[in-house]
Amino acid sequence: MSDPFRLRVLKAMTATLKSVTIENGYVHDLSMAVFRGRDDFGDDDPLPLVSILEHPDALDTTQAKNDSGAINPFRLLVQGFVKDDPENPTDPAYHLVADVITALVKEKKKDRGRNIFDLGYGENCVSDFSIGQPVCRPADGVNSSSSFFWMTVTLDLIEDLENPFA
């Protein structure tokens, strides 16, 4: 059984972020530290790490119809957690979010037309995306016990709502 289109999108975005490695020219190695649908992390989890979640405001989005299906904004929340710098705790979060944004922009700039993440053309594809303003915060004991960032990423999905497995 194949995965639904939206899950394939999340897996493709995960793979893009896992390409953030020192060997690929980045500051961090996220090859084993990108998670989907997870918002609870503990001391056994590696740092740095990144998590991709559906944005809590996703229910407020609207749909626009076109000839090939619906264009839907798929709002995601990308979070990253880092080891604190003792003197300037959020500095590592700025470095991590820069790597994450760079990887996403590189993916978007690949010459595949309206086929971001290489998921296909036509009725199920990612045609564009935008990255929201990143926010870097120190550990607060509520959201995280280490410094972190979050940002929104809104993917424009062209999807056949009658055939989500296509």
DADA-V61633 format. One record per pair of residues at least 12 apart in sequence whose C-alpha atoms are under 6 Angstrom apart, sorted by the first residue. I is the first residue (numbers start at 1). J is the second residue. D is the distance in whole Angstrom. If there is no record, write none. Layout:
I:J:D / I:J:D
//
This chain:
4:164:5 / 4:165:4 / 5:164:5 / 5:165:6 / 12:117:6 / 18:30:5 / 18:31:4 / 33:49:5 / 34:49:6 / 34:50:5 / 34:51:6 / 35:51:5 / 36:51:6 / 36:52:5 / 37:53:5 / 47:82:5 / 48:81:5 / 48:82:4 / 49:80:6 / 49:81:5 / 50:79:6 / 50:80:4 / 51:78:6 / 51:79:5 / 52:77:6 / 52:78:5 / 53:76:6 / 53:77:5 / 54:76:4 / 54:77:6 / 55:75:5 / 55:76:5 / 55:77:5 / 58:75:6 / 68:123:5 / 69:123:6 / 69:159:6 / 69:160:5 / 70:158:6 / 70:159:6 / 71:157:5 / 71:158:5 / 72:156:6 / 72:157:5 / 73:155:6 / 73:156:5 / 74:154:5 / 74:155:5 / 75:154:4 / 76:152:6 / 76:153:5 / 77:151:6 / 77:152:5 / 78:150:6 / 78:151:5 / 79:149:6 / 79:150:4 / 80:148:5 / 80:149:5 / 81:148:4 / 82:147:6 / 84:147:6 / 89:138:6 / 90:138:6 / 90:147:6 / 93:148:5 / 93:149:6 / 114:127:4 / 115:127:6 / 123:158:6 / 123:159:5 / 123:160:5 / 124:158:5 / 124:159:4 / 125:157:6 / 125:158:5 / 126:156:6 / 126:157:5 / 127:156:6 / 128:156:5 / 129:154:5 / 129:155:4 / 129:156:6 / 130:153:6 / 130:154:5 / 131:153:5 / 132:151:6 / 132:152:5 / 134:150:6 / 134:151:4 / 135:149:5 / 135:150:5 / 136:148:6 / 136:149:4
//
